Structures are given as structure tokens and as C-alpha cells.
Amino acid sequence: MEKPNFGEINRIIVSALKDLLETRGDMLPKGNTEDITLLGEDGLLDSMELVTLVVSVEQVVEEQLGATITLANDRALSQRKSPYRTVGSLTEFAVEELLDDVR
């Protein structure tokens, strides 16, 4: 696998989020997708929806990039600032995890 691209991973996450929101009749908020709050105060997702999003992203990354990634791991859960807070923070975390696999 080549070095992961932030934009590519962001598109995968945003696409998975859009699909998830559409299943409940909601639309992706307008504006900068990196700033979309996923979890916490003003978050779009509840905990079960977050799990669904994470699994979906992991599957698409494997299908499209040929890389296995685990986004719900000890590293994610032990961080002071949750990587699940926004689309941008989740994208950054996913890229870091993929970079660790490339090294």
C-alpha cells in the first residue's frame, strides 16, 4: 500500500457518514466536512451509530486501499482528545494508523 492520503481517507469517512445519515432520513450538514461533530455535545451520532461508522470505514479502507485498519483500539480510547469527536479528528487518526502500517 502506498502512503495514505488525508483527502482520500476524508472522502471515505464522509461518504460512510452520508450513507449512515441517509438511513435515518438526515442529510450531511453543509460546510467544512472536517468540522462536522460526530460524538459528544452537538454530535450527529449516538454510540451505536459511531460503531457502525467505524466498521464501515474500516471495511471501505480494506476494499479500496487493500489495508486493514482498526479504528476502535486502545490507542484511540486512551487519547486525551477523542479521535471520534469530528470528521477531521477521525481522518487524522485513520491516516496515522495507516502510516503505522506502512512503516
Stockholm file with secondary structure:
# STOCKHOLM 1.0

chainA/1-103         MEKPNFGEINRIIVSALKDLLETRGDMLPKGNTEDITLLGEDGLLDSMELVTLVVSVEQVVEEQLGATITLANDRALSQRKSPYRTVGSLTEFAVEELLDDVR
#=GR chainA/1-103 SS CCCCCHHHHHHHHHHHHHHHHHHTTCCCCSSCGGGCBCSSTTCSCCHHHHHHHHHHHHHHHHHHHCCCCCSSSHHHHHCSSCTTSBHHHHHHHHHHHHHHHHC
#=GC SS_cons         CCCCCHHHHHHHHHHHHHHHHHHTTCCCCSSCGGGCBCSSTTCSCCHHHHHHHHHHHHHHHHHHHCCCCCSSSHHHHHCSSCTTSBHHHHHHHHHHHHHHHHC
//
